[in-house]
Amino acid sequence: MQMRTDRIQSRLRLLPAPRVPAVQAGVQGCAGSAATPAGSDTGLVADCDTLLATKAALPGNVSLNWSTAVAIAQWEGVTVSRGRVTEVSLYKKSLSGALPPALGDLTNLKGLDLPSNHLTSLPKELGNLTKLEVLRLSDNPLTSIPKELGKLTNLEYLDLHDNQLTRIPKELGSLTHLEWLSLFGNQLTSIPKELDWLRNQGRVFLSGNPLTTD
């Protein structure tokens, strides 16, 4: 019996040690930190984690003071209202590449302001920001925008001027609260007929596009 036990123990010693999941370097959860101290609204903690994940996913070295060591209300370009992040404004911050999908988790966001950067694509998850009222993405090298932006039914201001857009999704015609759609300085040759109602009210700005149809 003792010999059998010794053999089992010997085999167990030869088995590889259990793998421990790696923790991404430099990324720490917000709960209980200086960013969102104990007692903070759980929604704000989630927003904090979302923004840190977004920062970590952005290519290159983005210079932002977003950190668990700094109160989220003091984060650069971040507005907190009633215990939630309601605005992110990052003008000319050298943001480059694809905008991370994690931003779509900021469901209380009312303003997203990212002009004069180097963003090349937008995630479809932006369509989850159904409380968004202002979206500014001007002066980026965007060649397209996701059709899911047509779900932003509270959007009033959409600024896409001075990009490299070649088409506009017809789904934007569903944005019945839209008061301003700036598209000048792109590469558009036509506009979907679903946006005729907005053009007829003089709310679409199209100068500087090689339009071939009226």
C-alpha positions in Angstrom: 0.0 0.0 0.0 2.9 2.3 0.9 4.7 1.6 -2.4 1.5 2.4 -4.4 1.2 5.7 -2.5 4.8 6.6 -3.2 4.3 5.9 -6.9 1.3 8.2 -7.1 3.1 11.0 -5.3 6.1 10.5 -7.6 3.8 10.9 -10.7 2.1 14.0 -9.3 5.5 15.7 -8.8 6.1 15.2 -12.6 2.9 17.0 -13.6 3.3 20.6 -14.7 2.2 23.3 -12.2 -1.3 24.9 -12.8 -1.1 27.9 -15.1 -1.9 31.2 -13.5 -3.6 33.7 -15.8 -1.3 36.7 -16.5 -2.4 40.1 -15.5 -1.8 42.8 -18.1 1.1 45.0 -17.0 0.1 48.5 -15.9 -3.6 47.9 -15.8 -5.3 47.9 -12.4 -9.0 47.9 -11.5 -10.6 51.1 -10.3 -12.7 49.8 -7.4 -11.4 51.2 -4.1 -8.6 53.2 -5.7 -8.1 57.0 -5.7 -9.9 57.1 -9.0 -13.1 55.7 -7.5 -12.8 55.4 -3.7 -14.8 52.9 -1.7 -18.5 53.9 -1.8 -18.4 55.2 -5.4 -21.3 54.4 -7.6 -20.8 51.0 -9.2 -21.7 52.6 -12.6 -18.8 55.1 -12.1 -16.4 52.3 -11.2 -17.4 50.5 -14.5 -17.0 53.7 -16.5 -13.5 54.1 -14.9 -12.5 50.6 -15.9 -13.8 51.1 -19.4 -11.7 54.3 -19.9 -8.6 52.6 -18.6 -9.2 49.7 -20.9 -9.7 52.1 -23.8 -6.5 53.9 -23.0 -4.6 50.6 -22.8 -6.0 49.6 -26.2 -5.0 52.7 -28.0 -1.9 52.3 -30.2 1.2 54.3 -29.3 1.9 56.4 -26.2 -1.2 58.4 -25.5 -0.4 61.2 -23.0 -3.3 61.2 -20.6 -3.4 61.4 -16.8 -6.0 58.5 -16.6 -4.8 56.4 -13.8 -6.1 54.7 -10.6 -3.9 57.2 -8.7 -6.0 60.2 -9.9 -9.6 60.9 -9.1 -11.7 60.2 -12.2 -13.3 63.7 -11.9 -9.8 65.1 -12.5 -9.0 63.0 -15.5 -8.1 65.0 -18.6 -11.1 65.4 -21.0 -13.5 63.5 -18.7 -16.7 65.0 -17.3 -18.5 63.2 -14.5 -22.1 64.1 -13.6 -24.4 62.5 -11.1 -22.1 59.6 -10.6 -21.4 58.7 -14.2 -19.1 59.7 -17.0 -21.2 61.9 -19.4 -18.5 63.4 -21.7 -15.2 62.5 -23.1 -13.4 65.3 -25.0 -9.9 64.7 -26.4 -9.0 67.3 -28.9 -5.7 66.9 -30.7 -4.4 64.2 -28.4 -2.6 62.2 -31.1 -5.1 59.3 -30.8 -4.3 57.0 -33.7 -5.6 53.8 -35.3 -8.9 52.1 -34.5 -11.0 53.5 -31.7 -11.4 50.7 -29.2 -14.8 49.0 -28.9 -14.8 49.4 -25.1 -16.0 53.0 -25.5 -19.4 51.5 -26.4 -19.8 50.6 -22.7 -20.0 54.2 -21.6 -23.8 54.1 -21.8 -24.4 57.4 -20.0 -22.2 59.4 -22.4 -23.8 62.5 -23.9 -20.8 64.0 -25.6 -17.9 62.4 -27.4 -15.5 64.9 -28.8 -12.4 63.5 -30.7 -11.5 66.0 -33.4 -8.0 66.6 -34.9 -6.6 63.2 -34.2 -5.4 60.3 -36.3 -8.3 57.8 -36.0 -8.7 55.5 -38.9 -11.8 53.5 -37.9 -14.7 53.4 -35.5 -16.2 50.4 -33.8 -19.8 49.4 -34.3 -20.2 49.4 -30.5 -20.6 53.2 -30.7 -24.2 52.4 -31.6 -24.7 51.4 -27.9 -24.3 55.1 -26.8 -28.0 55.8 -27.1 -27.9 58.8 -24.8 -25.3 60.6 -27.0 -26.3 64.1 -28.1 -23.0 65.4 -29.6 -20.5 63.4 -31.6 -17.5 65.3 -33.1 -15.0 63.3 -35.2 -13.8 66.0 -37.6 -10.2 66.2 -39.0 -9.4 62.5 -38.8 -8.5 60.2 -41.7 -11.7 58.2 -41.4 -12.8 56.6 -44.7 -16.1 55.1 -43.4 -18.4 55.2 -40.4 -20.4 52.3 -39.0 -24.1 52.0 -39.9 -24.8 51.4 -36.2 -24.5 55.2 -35.7 -28.1 55.2 -36.9 -29.1 53.9 -33.5 -28.1 57.1 -31.8 -31.6 58.4 -31.8 -30.8 61.3 -29.3 -28.0 62.6 -31.4 -28.4 66.3 -32.2 -24.9 67.3 -33.6 -22.7 65.1 -35.8 -19.5 66.6 -37.0 -17.5 64.6 -39.6 -15.9 67.3 -41.7 -12.4 67.0 -43.1 -12.1 63.3 -43.1 -11.8 61.0 -46.1 -15.3 59.5 -46.1 -16.5 58.0 -49.4 -20.0 57.1 -48.4 -22.5 57.8 -45.7 -24.7 54.9 -44.4 -28.4 55.4 -45.1 -29.2 54.4 -41.5 -28.3 58.0 -40.5 -31.7 59.0 -41.9 -33.2 57.5 -38.7 -31.6 60.3 -36.6 -34.7 62.4 -36.3 -33.3 64.7 -33.6 -30.3 65.7 -35.7 -30.0 69.4 -36.1 -26.5 69.6 -37.6 -24.6 67.2 -39.9 -21.3 68.5 -41.0 -19.7 66.6 -43.9 -17.7 69.2 -45.8 -14.2 68.4 -46.9 -14.7 64.6 -47.6 -14.7 62.4 -50.7 -18.4 61.9 -51.0 -20.0 61.5 -54.5 -23.5 61.1 -53.3 -25.8 61.3 -50.2 -28.4 58.7 -49.3 -32.0 59.8 -50.1 -32.9 58.9 -46.5 -31.1 62.1 -45.6 -33.2 64.3 -48.0 -35.4 65.5 -45.1 -32.3 66.9 -43.4 -30.9 68.5 -46.5 -34.2 70.1 -47.3 -34.0 71.9 -43.9 -30.5 73.2 -44.6 -28.9 71.1 -41.8 -26.4 69.2 -43.9 -23.1 70.8 -44.9 -21.5 69.3 -48.0 -19.1 71.8 -49.6 -15.7 70.4 -50.6 -17.1 67.0 -51.8 -16.9 65.7 -55.4 -20.7 65.2 -55.5 -22.0 63.8 -58.8 -25.7 63.6 -57.9 -27.9 66.3 -56.4 
